[in-house]
Amino acid sequence: MKNLVTAGIWLAAGACLYLVLLNRFLLQLKDRGHKRLNIYGTFVVILLGTAAAGYLTGLSAWIAWPLVVLLVIGSGEIRRLTLRRRYRGTPPVERANHGISLGRPDTTTDLAMLHYEISVPAWTGGCLRIAHISDLHVADHLPLEYYRGALRRASEARPDVIFFSGDFVTQVKYAPLLAEILPAARAPLGVLAVLGNHDHWAGAGEVLAALRSAGVVVLGNGCLRLAAGGGDVLVAGCESPWGVDHWHAPAVRPHELALALTHTPDNVYRLSQAGMSAVFAGHYHGGQIRLPVLGPLVVPSRYGRRFDHGHFIVEGTHLFVSAGVGAMSPPYRIYCQPDILIVNIRGSGG
């Protein structure tokens, strides 16, 4: 019995260690044939190894090792919760289709629209409405009409501009389908985008060509300026760490609204230091599989679950993290709705 208890402690430590490795390292590997082998192989080695070690060593001095692992990881989770509380922004002022039922865990196509309102007094403009869309992951496991419907709903919210924060496809063979769905996204000031890690891994050239043929302006690591809401707006792209070119912070003018598009929220600290008023990101899929009370266990970030989904304020910069529209590996969502964010930014001119 004692050996079973010890094996359980070792197993718990191994599971926690595996989740750390999965979120911070394994999921960041480029999509190739050996990626899944690395993910599943590491899982088997760690869990079987720790369970066997616990059962064989029993209640000896070796029990200190898994306890130390659990203590360190537990301390990290406590720190994450503290920072999450510090950075947590405002909840949506309006939610459309955001009901999740315990009896209906499959939320793969239950698209939610989340409306946010923020104020940036330093901006001399009036109001700018943004539709933020991320992680389409266009493929054949979801019908094209689902994607078209999502983009139509974003356009029907009457945004001034539409932002895409990457991961349009997972495999390059689906890039031509973008021309069939992206025309549904329309806004007076245009549709702006950056690429995500899967776009780069699949074939950035083909994805870029498909986006540009559909009228999407791809920022890459560059920027452009818009006259919007009676004021000046800078929109910068940041494709780090997957883009070819290194990102350089643009010069932000006084009284200008500085916005950044990036795929991973991990870039928020450097973008905040560059003077960005707000950052729009995706990448995490909201965890894609969330457990009641516990939330997501898998979030591909060096910061764990710190910025998993929603609105945060990081060192004075607003961060909006979308759960995305599509799904991949596995191609379904559990207790985690896909969503589109509608963000109204009000300045002092409003």
Backbone torsions as a table, in degrees:
resi	resn	phi	psi	omega
1	MET	NA	-42.2	179.3
2	LYS	-62.8	-39.0	179.2
3	ASN	-64.2	-36.2	178.6
4	LEU	-67.0	-40.8	177.7
5	VAL	-62.3	-45.0	179.7
6	THR	-63.6	-41.5	177.9
7	ALA	-61.0	-37.3	177.9
8	GLY	-64.0	-39.7	178.4
9	ILE	-65.1	-45.1	177.3
10	TRP	-61.6	-39.9	-179.0
11	LEU	-64.8	-42.2	178.5
12	ALA	-62.7	-41.8	178.3
13	ALA	-64.3	-40.9	178.5
14	GLY	-63.7	-40.6	179.6
15	ALA	-63.8	-43.0	178.7
16	CYS	-65.0	-41.4	178.5
17	LEU	-63.6	-39.7	179.9
18	TYR	-64.0	-42.0	179.9
19	LEU	-63.3	-36.9	176.7
20	VAL	-63.4	-48.1	179.6
21	LEU	-63.5	-39.3	-179.1
22	LEU	-63.5	-50.1	-175.9
23	ASN	-68.7	-41.4	-170.9
24	ARG	-92.4	-21.3	-174.8
25	PHE	-130.7	-57.1	-170.2
26	LEU	-62.8	-40.9	-179.6
27	LEU	-72.2	-14.9	179.2
28	GLN	-84.0	-9.5	-179.6
29	LEU	-65.3	146.8	178.5
30	LYS	-64.1	142.1	-179.5
31	ASP	-66.1	106.0	174.9
32	ARG	-143.0	175.8	-175.5
33	GLY	-59.1	-30.9	-175.8
34	HIS	-88.7	-2.1	-177.0
35	LYS	-64.4	-49.0	179.7
36	ARG	-63.6	-36.6	177.6
37	LEU	-61.6	-41.5	177.5
38	ASN	-63.6	-42.9	-178.2
39	ILE	-65.0	-51.2	-177.7
40	TYR	-72.8	-36.2	179.4
41	GLY	-64.9	-41.8	177.4
42	THR	-62.7	-40.4	178.0
43	PHE	-58.9	-48.9	-178.0
44	VAL	-64.2	-45.8	-177.1
45	VAL	-62.9	-46.5	-176.8
46	ILE	-68.2	-49.2	-175.2
47	LEU	-69.6	-44.3	178.3
48	LEU	-67.3	-39.2	-179.8
49	GLY	-64.0	-45.0	-178.6
50	THR	-70.5	-38.3	178.1
51	ALA	-63.6	-43.6	179.5
52	ALA	-65.9	-41.0	179.4
53	ALA	-61.8	-42.7	179.5
54	GLY	-64.7	-42.0	-178.2
55	TYR	-67.5	-37.1	-176.7
56	LEU	-79.1	-34.5	-176.4
57	THR	-83.1	-27.7	179.8
58	GLY	66.5	-162.2	-178.7
59	LEU	-82.0	70.7	179.3
60	SER	-116.0	-170.4	-179.2
61	ALA	-62.8	-20.1	-179.8
62	TRP	-65.0	-18.2	-178.5
63	ILE	-63.8	-18.8	-180.0
64	ALA	-64.4	-32.6	-176.4
65	TRP	-63.6	-52.8	178.7
66	PRO	-65.6	-30.7	178.4
67	LEU	-66.3	-37.7	176.9
68	VAL	-64.6	-42.7	178.6
69	VAL	-60.3	-46.1	179.9
70	LEU	-63.9	-37.6	179.5
71	LEU	-66.1	-44.7	-178.6
72	VAL	-65.1	-46.6	-178.8
73	ILE	-67.9	-38.8	176.6
74	GLY	-62.5	-39.7	177.4
75	SER	-63.8	-38.5	177.4
76	GLY	-63.7	-38.6	178.3
77	GLU	-66.6	-37.4	177.7
78	ILE	-65.0	-41.8	177.5
79	ARG	-63.8	-40.6	179.1
80	ARG	-60.6	-44.0	179.8
81	LEU	-63.5	-37.5	178.7
82	THR	-64.8	-47.0	179.4
83	LEU	-66.6	-37.3	179.8
84	ARG	-62.0	-40.5	178.0
85	ARG	-67.0	-37.9	-179.3
86	ARG	-67.5	-38.4	-175.3
87	TYR	-89.4	-12.7	-174.1
88	ARG	-59.1	128.4	179.2
89	GLY	-92.2	-151.1	-177.2
90	THR	-87.9	150.0	175.6
91	PRO	-75.6	167.1	177.2
92	PRO	-61.0	143.6	176.4
93	VAL	-82.3	-16.5	178.3
94	GLU	-151.5	139.6	178.5
95	ARG	-128.4	131.5	175.0
96	ALA	-115.8	125.7	-179.7
97	ASN	57.1	55.7	-179.9
98	HIS	-117.3	29.4	178.2
99	GLY	-93.1	123.5	177.6
100	ILE	-114.0	125.7	-178.7
101	SER	-106.3	136.1	178.7
102	LEU	-60.7	-29.2	-178.9
103	GLY	-81.9	-4.2	-179.9
104	ARG	-134.4	78.4	-173.3
105	PRO	-70.7	-26.5	-176.3
106	ASP	-76.0	111.0	-178.5
107	THR	-119.1	25.7	-170.7
108	THR	-56.0	-39.4	-177.6
109	THR	-118.3	17.3	178.3
110	ASP	-83.8	71.8	-172.9
111	LEU	-65.6	129.5	178.0
112	ALA	-109.1	147.6	173.8
113	MET	-113.5	118.7	-178.1
114	LEU	-111.3	123.1	-177.5
115	HIS	-104.8	128.5	180.0
116	TYR	-121.2	151.2	174.9
117	GLU	-128.6	124.9	175.6
118	ILE	-132.7	162.1	179.3
119	SER	-121.7	134.3	174.4
120	VAL	-125.2	86.4	-174.2
121	PRO	-59.8	-26.1	-178.5
122	ALA	-69.2	-19.1	179.1
123	TRP	-84.2	131.0	-176.8
124	THR	-84.7	0.3	178.2
125	GLY	-77.9	180.0	-177.8
126	GLY	-95.0	-74.7	-178.8
127	CYS	-149.2	137.9	176.7
128	LEU	-127.8	126.5	178.0
129	ARG	-106.0	127.7	-176.3
130	ILE	-120.5	134.4	168.7
131	ALA	-102.8	120.6	-175.9
132	HIS	-108.5	119.7	-177.7
133	ILE	-124.3	140.2	-178.6
134	SER	-145.1	159.4	168.2
135	ASP	49.8	60.3	175.0
136	LEU	-65.2	-41.5	-177.3
137	HIS	46.9	53.4	-177.9
138	VAL	-59.6	127.1	179.3
139	ALA	-158.3	-174.9	-175.9
140	ASP	-92.1	3.4	177.9
141	HIS	-81.9	-11.0	173.9
142	LEU	-127.1	143.5	-179.2
143	PRO	-68.9	148.7	178.8
144	LEU	-60.1	-30.1	-179.6
145	GLU	-64.6	-28.9	176.3
146	TYR	-62.8	-46.0	179.9
147	TYR	-66.5	-44.1	178.6
148	ARG	-59.9	-43.7	179.6
149	GLY	-60.9	-39.0	178.8
150	ALA	-63.6	-44.5	-178.9
151	LEU	-69.8	-34.3	175.7
152	ARG	-63.8	-41.3	179.5
153	ARG	-63.3	-37.8	177.1
154	ALA	-63.7	-42.4	-179.7
155	SER	-68.3	-34.4	-179.8
156	GLU	-68.2	-17.0	175.7
157	ALA	-76.7	-1.3	176.6
158	ARG	56.2	54.1	176.1
159	PRO	-74.5	156.2	172.4
160	ASP	-75.1	-33.9	-178.3
161	VAL	-148.4	150.9	177.7
162	ILE	-114.7	132.1	177.3
163	PHE	-110.2	133.9	169.2
164	PHE	-114.3	127.9	-177.8
165	SER	-108.1	36.6	166.0
166	GLY	96.7	176.0	-175.2
167	ASP	57.9	63.5	176.8
168	PHE	-74.1	-37.6	179.9
169	VAL	-138.1	165.6	173.1
170	THR	-106.3	-34.1	177.0
171	GLN	-122.4	140.0	-173.2
172	VAL	-63.6	-23.1	-179.1
173	LYS	-64.7	-16.8	179.4
174	TYR	-93.4	-4.1	-178.9
175	ALA	-56.7	-40.0	179.0
176	PRO	-59.9	-23.6	-179.7
177	LEU	-69.4	-19.5	-179.4
178	LEU	-61.4	-34.0	179.2
179	ALA	-64.8	-20.6	-178.6
180	GLU	-88.1	-19.3	-176.1
181	ILE	-114.4	-31.5	-173.9
182	LEU	-66.0	-27.9	176.2
183	PRO	-59.0	-17.0	178.0
184	ALA	-72.2	-15.5	179.5
185	ALA	-92.9	113.5	-176.9
186	ARG	-136.2	138.2	177.0
187	ALA	-154.4	148.0	-175.7
188	PRO	-57.5	-37.3	-177.6
189	LEU	-93.6	3.7	174.1
190	GLY	103.2	-178.4	-179.0
191	VAL	-121.7	118.9	-176.4
192	LEU	-114.6	149.8	-174.7
193	ALA	-153.2	160.0	164.2
194	VAL	-127.0	162.1	177.1
195	LEU	-90.1	157.4	176.5
196	GLY	-107.5	-179.0	-177.6
197	ASN	-61.1	-39.7	-179.0
198	HIS	-69.9	-31.5	175.6
199	ASP	-63.9	-43.1	178.7
200	HIS	-67.1	-41.3	-178.2
201	TRP	-69.7	-36.6	-178.4
202	ALA	-73.1	-41.1	-177.6
203	GLY	151.6	90.4	-174.0
204	ALA	-60.6	-37.0	-178.5
205	GLY	-61.2	-46.3	-179.4
206	GLU	-67.1	-39.2	179.5
207	VAL	-67.2	-43.2	177.8
208	LEU	-58.6	-45.3	-179.8
209	ALA	-61.0	-41.9	-179.7
210	ALA	-65.8	-40.2	-179.3
211	LEU	-67.4	-45.6	-178.1
212	ARG	-66.5	-34.1	177.8
213	SER	-67.0	-23.3	178.2
214	ALA	-92.6	5.4	176.9
215	GLY	85.8	13.1	178.9
216	VAL	-85.7	132.8	176.8
217	VAL	-89.7	114.9	-178.6
218	VAL	-95.6	117.7	-174.9
219	LEU	-78.1	-30.2	-173.0
220	GLY	59.7	-127.9	174.6
221	ASN	-102.6	19.5	179.9
222	GLY	-100.7	-164.9	-178.7
223	CYS	-152.9	165.9	173.4
224	LEU	-148.6	166.0	-179.8
225	ARG	-119.9	142.4	-179.9
226	LEU	-123.0	148.8	168.7
227	ALA	-98.6	108.7	-172.8
228	ALA	-143.6	141.3	175.7
229	GLY	60.8	24.7	-179.5
230	GLY	78.9	14.4	179.8
231	GLY	-146.3	-178.9	-179.4
232	ASP	-96.6	137.7	-178.2
233	VAL	-129.4	124.8	173.7
234	LEU	-100.1	129.1	175.9
235	VAL	-120.0	117.1	-177.6
236	ALA	-111.6	143.1	174.5
237	GLY	-103.6	146.8	177.2
238	CYS	-142.0	107.7	-178.4
239	GLU	-100.8	11.8	176.9
240	SER	-63.5	143.3	5.5
241	PRO	-95.8	11.7	-173.2
242	TRP	-97.0	-20.7	-178.8
243	GLY	-67.7	156.3	-179.1
244	VAL	-69.5	-45.2	-177.2
245	ASP	-86.6	147.6	175.3
246	HIS	-73.2	145.6	-178.3
247	TRP	-83.9	136.3	176.1
248	HIS	-122.0	134.9	-177.5
249	ALA	-67.3	129.6	176.6
250	PRO	-75.3	159.4	177.1
251	ALA	-79.3	121.6	-179.7
252	VAL	-94.1	124.6	-179.4
253	ARG	-79.9	156.4	177.0
254	PRO	-61.0	142.5	176.9
255	HIS	63.8	19.1	179.5
256	GLU	-99.9	142.7	174.5
257	LEU	-85.9	116.2	-176.6
258	ALA	-106.2	116.0	-177.7
259	LEU	-117.8	148.1	-179.8
260	ALA	-129.8	138.2	172.0
261	LEU	-107.8	128.2	177.3
262	THR	-149.4	152.5	-177.2
263	HIS	-77.2	-46.7	-176.9
264	THR	-100.5	133.2	175.2
265	PRO	-64.2	-13.6	178.3
266	ASP	-57.6	-20.8	-178.7
267	ASN	-82.1	1.1	-170.8
268	VAL	-62.2	-35.0	-176.8
269	TYR	-66.6	-45.0	179.9
270	ARG	-70.1	-32.7	178.1
271	LEU	-71.3	-34.6	175.9
272	SER	-65.1	-42.4	178.1
273	GLN	-64.3	-26.1	178.8
274	ALA	-80.8	-1.3	175.9
275	GLY	91.7	18.7	179.3
276	MET	-71.8	134.7	177.4
277	SER	-75.8	-37.3	-178.8
278	ALA	-149.2	147.7	-179.2
279	VAL	-126.1	137.3	-179.6
280	PHE	-119.4	124.6	-173.6
281	ALA	-145.9	171.7	177.9
282	GLY	-143.0	-113.4	170.8
283	HIS	73.7	-42.1	-171.9
284	TYR	-82.1	-18.5	-176.6
285	HIS	61.2	18.8	-176.1
286	GLY	65.9	13.5	-174.1
287	GLY	97.8	-26.1	-179.2
288	GLN	67.1	-41.3	172.4
289	ILE	-122.2	112.7	-178.3
290	ARG	-115.7	139.3	178.0
291	LEU	-98.5	138.2	177.0
292	PRO	-52.2	135.9	-179.4
293	VAL	73.6	-51.6	-176.1
294	LEU	-73.8	-30.7	-177.0
295	GLY	81.2	-157.1	-177.3
296	PRO	-77.6	143.7	174.2
297	LEU	-99.2	-26.2	-176.8
298	VAL	-115.5	112.7	176.4
299	VAL	-138.1	112.2	-175.0
300	PRO	-73.7	81.9	-175.8
301	SER	-149.5	146.6	174.3
302	ARG	-69.3	-15.5	-179.2
303	TYR	-103.3	13.8	179.8
304	GLY	64.0	-132.5	-175.1
305	ARG	-95.3	18.3	-173.5
306	ARG	-57.8	-43.3	-176.3
307	PHE	-122.3	48.6	-169.7
308	ASP	-64.5	-36.3	-175.0
309	HIS	-172.4	141.0	172.9
310	GLY	109.2	-151.8	-175.3
311	HIS	-109.5	130.5	177.2
312	PHE	-132.5	157.7	173.7
313	ILE	-123.2	110.1	-173.4
314	VAL	-114.4	108.8	178.9
315	GLU	51.7	42.9	177.2
316	GLY	87.5	-5.4	-179.9
317	THR	-103.6	131.7	176.7
318	HIS	-77.1	130.3	177.4
319	LEU	-118.7	126.0	177.0
320	PHE	-116.1	120.1	-177.2
321	VAL	-114.5	113.8	179.3
322	SER	-85.7	147.5	173.9
323	ALA	-78.2	-8.5	178.9
324	GLY	86.9	171.3	-178.1
325	VAL	-104.0	-39.6	-177.7
326	GLY	-97.2	-166.7	179.7
327	ALA	-154.0	156.4	178.7
328	MET	-159.3	152.0	170.7
329	SER	42.0	66.4	3.0
330	PRO	-85.6	159.7	-174.7
331	PRO	-83.9	46.0	176.5
332	TYR	-150.9	164.3	-179.5
333	ARG	-120.8	140.2	178.1
334	ILE	-121.4	120.0	-178.4
335	TYR	50.7	32.5	-178.5
336	CYS	-146.0	101.0	-176.8
337	GLN	-75.7	142.6	166.6
338	PRO	-67.6	156.0	-178.5
339	ASP	-153.7	163.3	170.6
340	ILE	-126.3	134.7	-178.7
341	LEU	-100.7	131.0	172.8
342	ILE	-110.5	117.9	-172.5
343	VAL	-120.7	121.1	173.0
344	ASN	-97.8	120.8	178.0
345	ILE	-108.4	121.8	-179.0
346	ARG	-109.3	134.6	178.1
347	GLY	-107.7	-174.3	-178.2
348	SER	-69.7	-18.8	178.8
349	GLY	-79.0	-4.2	-178.2
350	GLY	-79.8	NA	NA
